């Protein structure tokens, strides 16, 4: 194997963004992410403060979304969301571009919208993933967004919310890696549902993957590496994670 368990676990942002998740399921999801030592938990914004408490003392970062899932929030609202998330202990913010303005070719607006969130996060020493929602865009839009994000020093460019009409594709990941600057990482979201797919996108230069099937992927990783299974709490198991 050309990877370790930590290599794979630290590729995963455990997604807890389904609006129907109960408080019990959000709590269980955070505990599962901590037990499996993933990269981050990306949780519904209202529960970020509690997630940060549950993850304190671990190497799992607390994260949430901004302008999610459609990107149409006014820039001032996105900035306020970012400020609130940072106050609640957020360490990484996944923001959605204004898709309408991208499709309208209003690139100054798009740039200023992205800059507003990056400035707030970077001033606090935290990081930003910029979500394109590629299923709605043409290649020229994706390339232009990669260039803008590179200029603004975004930490990641990200394919999708997972709630659009499509998720990450291999062609899009290749395109984004080609046109984003070397200092900008790539995140795949939507459609990475097993370990083989995670390994496939990792080989393209992807450093993060949004996943809700974290347990299945990492249990399989440990099986292939001949590692002992991770023991988890009963309440995590009963919550279905």
Secondary structure as UniProt FT lines:
FT   HELIX           5..9
FT   TURN            10..11
FT   STRAND          12..16
FT   TURN            19..20
FT   HELIX           23..36
FT   STRAND          40..43
FT   HELIX           45..47
FT   HELIX           48..55
FT   TURN            56..57
FT   STRAND          61..66
FT   TURN            68..70
FT   HELIX           75..87
FT   TURN            88..89
FT   STRAND          92..96
FT   HELIX           99..103
FT   TURN            104..105
FT   HELIX           107..123
FT   TURN            124..125
FT   STRAND          127..131
FT   HELIX           134..136
FT   HELIX           139..151
FT   TURN            152..153
FT   STRAND          156..158
FT   HELIX           170..179
FT   TURN            182..183
FT   STRAND          185..189
FT   HELIX           195..202
FT   TURN            203..205
FT   STRAND          206..211
FT   HELIX           214..224
FT   TURN            225..226
FT   HELIX           234..238
FT   TURN            239..240
//
